[in-house]
Amino acid sequence: MSVWRRAGREPREMIEEWHAGLQRIASLRGDRVEMRVNRYWIAFRSDRQRRAFAEIRPNRRRVEVFILPERRHLADVAGLAKTAPRTQGWNWFRTKFYVIGNGQGRAALSLLRQSYESASPPKTRRRTKGGGHQLRFDVAAR
């Protein structure tokens, strides 16, 4: 049984609203946000960036969310964000927060948006003089 089927109605509705909101944001950038449901977690993944930017673990009453940026780099008016232990969140998500009820849904969407916008762009390969490959990181202007 997937995590989606075990989650309560309110957490599922909240996650669907987040996905729709992130889709609108991504479409302005020519991107698409995919929601991948697994047995234990749900991932929000950017097609263009080719990576997940949020891991979501819903249960009947609340939703646990892991995002990429460190807590100190977030604009978190509601104070939801906490530092994620290294043993959680695939070891590359630096922040986690819990959402209980729909009252915190907008604040959570803001944090998810910041995670989406902070995800690094895809790596590209460029030929060097020696014929080998060198990784180049394209840094997008903010």
ABEGO torsion letter per residue (X at the ends): XBAAAABBAAAAAAAAAAAAAAAAAAAAAGBBBBBBBBAABBBBBBAAAGBBABBBBBBAABBBBBBABBAAABBBAAGABBBBBAABGGGABABBBBBBEAAAAAAAAAAAAAAAAABBBBBBBBBBAAGBBBBBBBBBBX
